[in-house]
Amino acid sequence: MVALAFYASLAAPSVLFGDSGELQTVALRGGIPHSSGYPSFVLIGRLFGLVPFADRAYRITFMGACFSAATVALLPLLLAELGLSRGAALAGALALGASFTFWQVALRAEVYSFAIFLGFMAVWRTLAALRGQALRDALMAGVLCGLAVTGHLMLAPVAAVLGLVLALHVVRTQPRRILALAALLAAFAAGLTPFLYLVWADTQDYPFNYLRLVSQIQMPNGPTPDFDTPWKRVAWLVTSRGLYPSFPYPFSLRTTVGGVARCLAELFLFELGPVAPPFILWGFLRVRRAHPTAALVLAGVAAATLLFSGAIAPGTHMGIFLLACTLVCAIFIAAGIEPLIARGAGPAALAIALLVVPPHAIRIRANDHPIGRWRLQTVQEDPTLGPERLPNLRGFHAPREYGEQALATIPRDALVFAEWSEFANLRYFQIVEHRRPELTLQTMSSKNLLVRMQRWQESHGIERAPFVFLSRPPAEAHASAPLDSIRLAVGRWIWIRRAPISD
């Protein structure tokens, strides 16, 4: 309850820009968000949409706060099962809950808090299954591994490690090995069933369907053979990383090694701090003495997450992809700090302060003075959020103010082109709050932009239904004709073209 009150009081109060605005819309009204679809988030979000907060967008932001708090609250139960004291368990929960990225994503409408909760549940129940021989415990852990993948694909390496461990455990403990393995595979598949929601939703008339946006931009003349059925479209959504046409990830050993090094720097500068490594190492050794299997499984999860993050997420998503590794490190920190806690409140308080304070101090300084030749600093995934001293979105009303001012200024019946950040924001107002339904919103992508403009012109009178451009006017917008520019009170601009474009 303390964690929930803390996160909820600092969370963004209303609609947001970009992915968060899109997820607020889809969670409240149904539909399909951007890759990889996040079906379990959408389904649970539909329930949180019933929570009676006056601002509907905050209901989905509150969902992130809830699941972050739930992870913090449940972590001491896992630590208690490893034989740690209450004080050590609370220290581990604090190390996780006060880490920058975990804290920061708890304040936004994002998939990460819910995803890491599912990942934590999969880890917890897998360790519980490994302590006994009951097949039902292994099957429950298998279901949770599948569900974790539906939360976010960053948890795929976690699910792979846990699935392999569960399979080996089942082979060793079950007399009918083949049937038990088949049951475990079926349990994992059952955890993946939320993806079927995306196939069904693509056949419905939801006002927000990311797959239709892709078709609109990439295939203005109709779906191509690789995009002409819900199954094909959802397969692309889940596996393509949002790229069309999709292509395999260009793996490079050198890039991965460099990415892992940057991930370690991120982890021990800005997330857990430079004091954390000795506690983590000592905690691993202590857990390994008492629970060798659990220690190796946790270390495997951390290593797989680190390698995966280094290979594909060395940029703005680095801290997010490292969340599972941060979780495991918090477990080992709790075990490593326990001897100091046993010596009294003074040493314990000093150790906890040295864990929690330095990473935030280093991160804040790095905002103005990037570190080393890599120029290390925390870079927000959402570009509308600037550098923060401590995560706090309590008074962040800029997205609502922008949306209301833009909708009040845009001419009637216009075709509005916007970058993703503003597009998702305005679609929330259209779909959830039913404002300006006569406007047609499209993303600014340069792909087939001129074709889309020409087709609009053929069926609408430009003087009555003009082109409107948010964020920036592309070259096609002001070719051969001037634009009317209007500055909003929030400091952003819109551009209007009422002259027809030539063929």
C-alpha positions as CSV (number, residue, x, y, z in Angstrom):
1,M,0.0,0.0,0.0
2,V,2.9,2.4,0.7
3,A,4.4,1.6,-2.8
4,L,1.0,2.1,-4.5
5,A,0.3,5.4,-2.7
6,F,3.8,6.6,-3.6
7,Y,3.6,5.7,-7.3
8,A,0.0,6.7,-7.8
9,S,0.6,10.1,-6.2
10,L,3.4,10.8,-8.6
11,A,1.8,9.4,-11.7
12,A,0.8,11.4,-14.8
13,P,-2.7,12.8,-14.1
14,S,-4.2,12.5,-17.6
15,V,-3.7,11.6,-21.2
16,L,-0.2,11.4,-22.5
17,F,1.7,11.6,-25.8
18,G,2.9,8.8,-28.1
19,D,2.7,5.2,-27.0
20,S,1.2,6.0,-23.6
21,G,-1.6,7.9,-25.2
22,E,-2.2,5.1,-27.6
23,L,-2.2,2.5,-24.9
24,Q,-4.7,4.6,-22.8
25,T,-7.0,4.7,-25.8
26,V,-6.8,0.9,-26.6
27,A,-7.1,-0.2,-23.0
28,L,-10.2,1.9,-22.5
29,R,-11.9,1.2,-25.8
30,G,-10.4,-2.0,-27.1
31,G,-8.4,-2.5,-30.3
32,I,-4.9,-3.3,-31.3
33,P,-1.8,-1.2,-30.3
34,H,1.6,-1.0,-31.9
35,S,4.0,-3.9,-32.2
36,S,4.0,-6.4,-30.6
37,G,0.3,-6.0,-29.7
38,Y,0.6,-6.5,-25.9
39,P,-2.7,-8.4,-25.7
40,S,-2.6,-9.2,-21.9
41,F,-2.1,-5.5,-21.2
42,V,-5.1,-4.6,-23.3
43,L,-7.3,-7.2,-21.7
44,I,-6.4,-6.3,-18.1
45,G,-6.6,-2.6,-19.1
46,R,-10.2,-3.1,-20.0
47,L,-10.8,-4.0,-16.4
48,F,-8.9,-1.1,-15.0
49,G,-10.9,1.1,-17.3
50,L,-13.8,0.5,-14.9
51,V,-12.0,2.0,-11.9
52,P,-14.0,5.1,-11.1
53,F,-11.4,7.8,-11.4
54,A,-12.8,11.0,-13.0
55,D,-10.0,11.2,-15.6
56,R,-10.3,8.0,-17.7
57,A,-6.8,8.2,-19.0
58,Y,-5.5,8.1,-15.4
59,R,-7.3,4.8,-14.9
60,I,-4.7,3.1,-17.2
61,T,-1.8,5.0,-15.7
62,F,-3.0,3.8,-12.3
63,M,-2.8,0.3,-13.7
64,G,1.0,0.7,-14.1
65,A,1.3,2.1,-10.6
66,C,-0.7,-0.9,-9.3
67,F,1.5,-3.6,-10.9
68,S,4.7,-1.9,-10.0
69,A,3.5,-1.7,-6.4
70,A,2.4,-5.4,-6.6
71,T,5.9,-6.5,-7.8
72,V,7.5,-4.5,-4.9
73,A,5.1,-6.0,-2.4
74,L,5.4,-9.6,-3.6
75,L,9.2,-9.6,-3.8
76,P,9.6,-10.1,0.0
77,L,7.5,-13.3,-0.3
78,L,10.0,-14.8,-2.7
79,L,12.9,-13.6,-0.6
80,A,11.3,-15.1,2.5
81,E,11.1,-18.4,0.7
82,L,14.8,-18.2,0.2
83,G,15.2,-17.9,3.9
84,L,16.0,-14.1,4.2
85,S,15.0,-12.0,7.1
86,R,12.2,-9.4,6.9
87,G,14.7,-6.6,7.0
88,A,16.7,-8.0,4.1
89,A,13.5,-8.6,2.1
90,L,12.4,-5.1,2.6
91,A,15.9,-3.8,1.6
92,G,15.6,-5.8,-1.7
93,A,12.2,-4.4,-2.4
94,L,13.5,-0.9,-1.8
95,A,16.4,-1.5,-4.1
96,L,14.1,-2.5,-6.9
97,G,11.3,0.0,-6.2
98,A,13.7,3.0,-6.0
99,S,15.7,2.1,-9.2
100,F,15.2,4.7,-11.8
101,T,13.5,2.9,-14.7
102,F,11.3,0.7,-12.5
103,W,10.1,3.9,-10.7
104,Q,9.8,5.9,-13.8
105,V,7.7,3.5,-15.8
106,A,5.3,3.1,-12.8
107,L,4.2,6.7,-13.4
108,R,3.1,6.3,-17.0
109,A,0.5,4.3,-19.0
110,E,2.9,1.7,-20.3
111,V,3.2,-2.0,-20.7
112,Y,6.4,-2.4,-18.8
113,S,5.1,-2.5,-15.2
114,F,2.5,-5.1,-16.0
115,A,5.1,-7.1,-18.0
116,I,7.7,-7.2,-15.3
117,F,5.0,-8.2,-12.8
118,L,4.2,-11.2,-15.1
119,G,7.9,-11.9,-15.4
120,F,8.4,-11.8,-11.6
121,M,5.4,-14.2,-11.1
122,A,7.0,-16.6,-13.6
123,V,10.3,-16.5,-11.8
124,W,8.7,-16.9,-8.4
125,R,6.5,-19.8,-9.3
126,T,9.3,-21.6,-11.2
127,L,11.5,-21.5,-8.1
128,A,8.5,-22.8,-6.1
129,A,8.0,-25.6,-8.6
130,L,11.7,-26.6,-8.5
131,R,11.5,-27.1,-4.7
132,G,9.0,-29.9,-5.1
133,Q,7.8,-32.7,-7.4
134,A,4.2,-31.7,-8.1
135,L,3.5,-31.5,-11.8
136,R,0.7,-28.9,-11.2
137,D,3.3,-26.5,-9.8
138,A,5.4,-26.9,-13.0
139,L,2.4,-26.4,-15.2
140,M,1.4,-23.2,-13.4
141,A,4.9,-21.9,-13.9
142,G,4.7,-22.8,-17.5
143,V,1.4,-20.9,-18.0
144,L,3.0,-17.8,-16.4
145,C,6.1,-18.1,-18.7
146,G,3.7,-17.9,-21.6
147,L,1.8,-15.0,-20.1
148,A,5.1,-13.1,-19.5
149,V,5.8,-13.2,-23.3
150,T,2.4,-11.7,-24.0
151,G,3.2,-8.9,-21.6
152,H,6.3,-7.9,-23.6
153,L,8.8,-9.7,-25.8
154,M,11.7,-8.4,-23.7
155,L,10.8,-11.3,-21.4
156,A,11.3,-13.9,-24.1
157,P,14.8,-14.8,-22.7
158,V,13.4,-15.1,-19.2
159,A,10.7,-17.5,-20.5
160,A,13.3,-19.5,-22.4
161,V,15.5,-20.0,-19.4
162,L,12.6,-20.8,-17.1
163,G,11.1,-23.1,-19.7
164,L,14.3,-25.1,-20.1
165,V,14.7,-25.4,-16.3
166,L,11.1,-26.6,-15.9
167,A,11.5,-29.1,-18.7
168,L,14.7,-30.6,-17.1
169,H,12.9,-30.6,-13.7
170,V,9.9,-32.5,-15.2
171,V,12.1,-35.0,-16.9
172,R,13.9,-35.8,-13.6
173,T,10.8,-35.9,-11.3
174,Q,7.9,-37.3,-13.4
175,P,7.6,-41.0,-14.1
176,R,5.8,-40.4,-17.5
177,R,8.3,-38.0,-18.9
178,I,6.9,-37.6,-22.4
179,L,3.4,-36.9,-21.2
180,A,4.7,-34.5,-18.6
181,L,6.7,-32.6,-21.2
182,A,3.7,-32.4,-23.5
183,A,1.6,-31.1,-20.6
184,L,4.3,-28.5,-19.9
185,L,4.4,-27.4,-23.5
186,A,0.6,-27.2,-23.5
187,A,0.7,-25.0,-20.4
188,F,3.1,-22.7,-22.0
189,A,0.9,-22.5,-25.1
190,A,-2.1,-21.7,-22.9
191,G,-0.2,-18.8,-21.5
192,L,0.2,-17.5,-25.0
193,T,-3.5,-17.5,-25.8
194,P,-4.0,-13.8,-25.2
195,F,-2.4,-13.4,-28.7
196,L,-5.6,-14.8,-30.1
197,Y,-7.3,-11.7,-28.9
198,L,-5.3,-9.8,-31.5
199,V,-6.6,-12.0,-34.3
200,W,-10.2,-11.6,-33.2
201,A,-9.8,-7.8,-32.6
202,D,-8.5,-7.4,-36.2
203,T,-11.9,-8.7,-37.5
204,Q,-13.8,-6.2,-35.4
205,D,-14.5,-2.5,-36.1
206,Y,-12.4,-1.0,-33.3
207,P,-11.7,2.7,-33.8
208,F,-8.0,2.1,-33.1
209,N,-6.3,-0.7,-35.0
210,Y,-2.5,-0.2,-35.6
211,L,-2.6,-2.8,-38.4
212,R,-5.0,-0.5,-40.3
213,L,-2.6,2.4,-39.9
214,V,0.2,0.2,-41.4
215,S,-2.0,-0.8,-44.3
216,Q,-3.0,2.9,-44.9
217,I,0.6,4.0,-45.0
218,Q,2.4,1.1,-46.6
219,M,-0.4,-0.3,-48.9
220,P,-2.6,2.5,-50.1
221,N,-3.8,0.4,-53.0
222,G,-4.9,-2.5,-50.8
223,P,-3.3,-5.3,-48.7
224,T,-0.4,-7.2,-50.2
225,P,-0.4,-11.0,-50.1
226,D,1.7,-11.0,-46.9
227,F,-0.8,-8.8,-45.2
228,D,-4.2,-9.9,-46.4
229,T,-5.5,-12.0,-43.5
230,P,-5.7,-11.4,-39.7
231,W,-3.3,-14.3,-39.0
232,K,-0.7,-12.8,-41.3
233,R,-1.1,-9.3,-40.0
234,V,-0.9,-10.4,-36.3
235,A,2.2,-12.6,-37.2
236,W,3.8,-9.5,-38.6
237,L,2.7,-7.4,-35.5
238,V,4.3,-9.8,-33.1
239,T,7.6,-10.6,-34.9
240,S,8.4,-7.6,-37.1
241,R,9.6,-5.0,-34.5
242,G,7.2,-2.6,-36.3
243,L,9.2,-2.6,-39.5
244,Y,7.5,-3.2,-42.9
245,P,8.7,-5.1,-44.7
246,S,10.2,-7.0,-41.8
247,F,13.7,-8.5,-41.9
248,P,15.8,-10.6,-39.5
249,Y,17.7,-8.8,-36.8
250,P,21.3,-8.2,-38.0
251,F,23.1,-9.9,-35.1
252,S,26.7,-8.9,-34.6
253,L,29.0,-10.4,-31.9
254,R,31.0,-7.2,-31.7
255,T,27.9,-5.0,-31.4
256,T,26.5,-7.4,-28.8
257,V,29.7,-7.3,-26.7
258,G,29.7,-3.5,-26.8
259,G,25.9,-3.5,-26.0
260,V,26.4,-5.7,-23.0
261,A,29.2,-3.4,-21.7
262,R,26.9,-0.4,-22.1
263,C,24.1,-2.3,-20.3
264,L,26.4,-3.0,-17.4
265,A,27.4,0.6,-17.3
266,E,23.7,1.6,-17.3
267,L,22.9,-0.9,-14.6
268,F,25.7,0.1,-12.2
269,L,25.7,3.8,-12.8
270,F,22.0,4.8,-13.2
271,E,19.9,1.9,-11.9
272,L,21.5,0.1,-9.0
273,G,24.6,2.2,-8.5
274,P,28.3,1.5,-8.2
275,V,28.0,0.1,-4.6
276,A,25.7,-2.7,-5.8
277,P,28.1,-5.2,-7.5
278,P,29.8,-6.5,-4.3
279,F,26.4,-6.9,-2.6
280,I,25.2,-8.8,-5.7
281,L,28.2,-11.1,-5.8
282,W,28.1,-11.8,-2.1
283,G,24.3,-12.3,-2.2
284,F,24.7,-14.8,-5.1
285,L,27.2,-16.8,-3.1
286,R,25.0,-16.8,0.0
287,V,21.9,-17.9,-2.0
288,R,24.0,-20.5,-3.8
289,R,25.1,-22.1,-0.5
290,A,21.5,-22.4,0.8
291,H,19.6,-22.9,-2.5
292,P,22.0,-23.8,-5.3
293,T,19.4,-24.4,-7.9
294,A,17.6,-21.2,-7.3
295,A,20.8,-19.2,-7.4
296,L,21.8,-20.7,-10.8
297,V,18.3,-20.1,-12.2
298,L,18.3,-16.5,-11.1
299,A,21.8,-16.0,-12.5
300,G,20.7,-17.6,-15.8
301,V,17.7,-15.2,-16.0
302,A,20.0,-12.2,-15.4
303,A,22.6,-13.3,-17.9
304,A,20.0,-14.1,-20.6
305,T,18.4,-10.7,-20.1
306,L,21.8,-8.9,-20.2
307,L,22.8,-10.7,-23.5
308,F,19.4,-10.0,-25.0
309,S,19.4,-6.4,-24.0
310,G,23.0,-5.9,-25.3
311,A,22.1,-7.5,-28.6
312,I,18.9,-5.5,-29.5
313,A,18.4,-2.6,-27.0
314,P,21.5,-0.5,-26.6
315,G,19.5,2.8,-27.0
316,T,16.6,4.4,-25.3
317,H,15.0,1.1,-24.3
318,M,18.1,-0.2,-22.5
319,G,16.9,0.4,-19.0
320,I,13.5,-1.1,-19.8
321,F,14.9,-4.2,-21.3
322,L,17.2,-4.6,-18.3
323,L,14.2,-4.6,-15.8
324,A,14.3,-8.4,-15.4
325,C,18.0,-8.2,-14.7
326,T,17.4,-5.4,-12.2
327,L,14.8,-7.6,-10.5
328,V,17.3,-10.5,-10.1
329,C,20.0,-8.1,-8.9
330,A,17.6,-6.8,-6.2
331,I,17.1,-10.4,-5.0
332,F,20.9,-10.9,-4.6
333,I,21.3,-7.4,-3.1
334,A,18.8,-8.4,-0.4
335,A,20.9,-11.6,0.4
336,G,24.1,-9.7,0.3
337,I,23.0,-6.9,2.7
338,E,21.4,-9.3,5.2
339,P,24.6,-9.6,7.4
340,L,24.8,-5.8,7.7
341,I,21.1,-5.6,8.7
342,A,21.8,-8.2,11.4
343,R,24.4,-5.9,12.9
344,G,21.9,-3.2,13.7
345,A,19.9,-0.3,12.3
346,G,23.0,2.0,11.8
347,P,24.9,-0.2,9.4
348,A,21.8,-1.3,7.6
349,A,20.6,2.3,7.0
350,L,24.1,3.3,5.8
351,A,24.2,0.4,3.3
352,I,20.7,1.1,2.0
353,A,21.5,4.8,1.6
354,L,24.7,3.9,-0.4
355,L,22.6,1.7,-2.6
356,V,19.7,4.1,-3.3
357,V,21.2,7.6,-3.4
358,P,24.4,7.3,-5.6
359,P,22.7,6.1,-8.8
360,H,20.2,9.0,-8.8
361,A,23.0,11.4,-8.0
362,I,25.1,10.1,-10.9
363,R,22.2,10.1,-13.3
364,I,21.3,13.7,-12.4
365,R,24.8,14.8,-13.0
366,A,25.1,12.9,-16.2
367,N,22.2,14.8,-17.6
368,D,24.5,17.8,-17.9
369,H,27.9,16.0,-18.0
370,P,27.6,12.7,-19.9
371,I,30.1,10.1,-18.7
372,G,33.0,8.7,-20.6
373,R,33.7,8.2,-24.3
374,W,30.2,6.7,-24.7
375,R,28.7,10.0,-23.3
376,L,26.6,7.9,-21.0
377,Q,23.4,9.4,-19.7
378,T,19.8,8.3,-19.3
379,V,17.8,8.9,-22.4
380,Q,14.0,8.9,-22.1
381,E,12.1,6.4,-24.4
382,D,9.4,9.1,-24.6
383,P,11.0,12.2,-26.1
384,T,8.3,14.4,-24.6
385,L,9.7,13.7,-21.2
386,G,12.9,15.7,-20.5
387,P,15.7,14.8,-18.0
388,E,14.3,14.3,-14.5
389,R,15.9,14.8,-11.1
390,L,13.6,12.2,-9.6
391,P,10.7,10.6,-11.5
392,N,7.6,12.7,-10.9
393,L,4.8,13.3,-13.4
394,R,2.2,14.6,-10.9
395,G,1.6,17.9,-12.6
396,F,2.3,16.8,-16.2
397,H,-0.7,18.4,-17.9
398,A,1.0,19.4,-21.1
399,P,-0.4,16.6,-23.3
400,R,-4.0,17.4,-22.3
401,E,-3.4,21.1,-22.8
402,Y,-1.9,20.5,-26.2
403,G,-4.7,18.2,-27.4
404,E,-7.4,20.5,-26.3
405,Q,-5.8,23.6,-27.9
406,A,-5.0,21.8,-31.1
407,L,-8.5,20.4,-31.5
408,A,-9.9,23.9,-30.8
409,T,-7.8,25.4,-33.6
410,I,-7.8,22.8,-36.4
411,P,-10.4,23.8,-39.1
412,R,-13.4,21.6,-39.6
413,D,-13.4,18.5,-41.8
414,A,-9.6,18.7,-42.2
415,L,-7.2,15.9,-43.0
416,V,-4.7,16.1,-40.2
417,F,-1.1,14.7,-40.5
418,A,0.8,14.3,-37.2
419,E,3.9,12.7,-35.9
420,W,3.2,9.6,-33.7
421,S,3.4,11.6,-30.5
422,E,0.7,14.0,-31.4
423,F,-1.3,11.5,-33.4
424,A,-1.8,9.2,-30.5
425,N,-2.7,12.1,-28.2
426,L,-5.4,13.4,-30.5
427,R,-6.8,10.0,-31.3
428,Y,-7.4,9.6,-27.5
429,F,-9.6,12.7,-27.5
430,Q,-11.5,11.5,-30.6
431,I,-12.1,8.0,-29.5
432,V,-12.4,8.2,-25.7
433,E,-13.8,11.7,-25.2
434,H,-15.6,11.9,-28.6
435,R,-14.1,15.3,-29.6
436,R,-13.9,16.5,-33.2
437,P,-15.1,13.2,-34.8
438,E,-15.2,14.9,-38.2
439,L,-11.5,15.2,-38.4
440,T,-9.5,12.6,-40.3
441,L,-6.2,11.8,-38.5
442,Q,-3.2,10.2,-40.2
443,T,0.4,9.7,-39.2
444,M,3.0,12.0,-40.8
445,S,5.1,9.1,-42.3
446,S,6.6,10.2,-45.6
447,K,5.7,6.8,-47.1
448,N,3.0,7.5,-49.8
449,L,2.2,10.9,-48.2
450,L,1.7,12.6,-51.5
451,V,-0.6,9.7,-52.7
452,R,-2.7,10.1,-49.6
453,M,-3.0,13.8,-50.0
454,Q,-4.0,13.5,-53.7
455,R,-6.7,10.9,-52.9
456,W,-8.1,13.2,-50.2
457,Q,-8.1,16.1,-52.6
458,E,-10.0,14.0,-55.2
459,S,-12.9,13.4,-52.8
460,H,-12.9,16.6,-50.8
461,G,-12.9,20.3,-51.5
462,I,-9.6,21.6,-50.2
463,E,-11.0,25.0,-49.4
464,R,-13.7,23.4,-47.2
465,A,-11.6,20.4,-46.0
466,P,-7.9,21.5,-45.9
467,F,-4.7,19.7,-45.1
468,V,-3.4,20.3,-41.5
469,F,0.2,19.4,-40.4
470,L,1.3,19.1,-36.8
471,S,4.8,18.9,-35.5
472,R,6.4,20.0,-38.8
473,P,5.3,20.7,-42.4
474,P,6.8,18.1,-44.8
475,A,8.2,19.3,-48.2
476,E,5.0,18.1,-49.9
477,A,3.0,20.4,-47.7
478,H,4.3,23.8,-48.8
479,A,5.4,23.0,-52.4
480,S,3.9,25.6,-54.7
481,A,1.7,27.1,-52.1
482,P,2.1,29.1,-48.8
483,L,0.9,27.7,-45.5
484,D,-1.1,29.3,-42.7
485,S,0.9,28.9,-39.5
486,I,-0.7,29.1,-36.1
487,R,1.2,29.0,-32.8
488,L,-0.7,27.4,-29.9
489,A,-0.5,28.7,-26.4
490,V,1.5,25.6,-25.4
491,G,4.3,26.7,-27.7
492,R,3.7,24.2,-30.6
493,W,2.6,25.1,-34.1
494,I,0.1,23.8,-36.6
495,W,0.3,24.5,-40.4
496,I,-2.7,24.7,-42.7
497,R,-2.8,24.3,-46.5
498,R,-6.0,25.3,-48.4
499,A,-4.5,25.3,-51.9
500,P,-4.8,22.1,-54.0
501,I,-1.7,20.1,-54.8
502,S,-0.7,19.4,-58.4
503,D,-0.5,15.8,-59.8
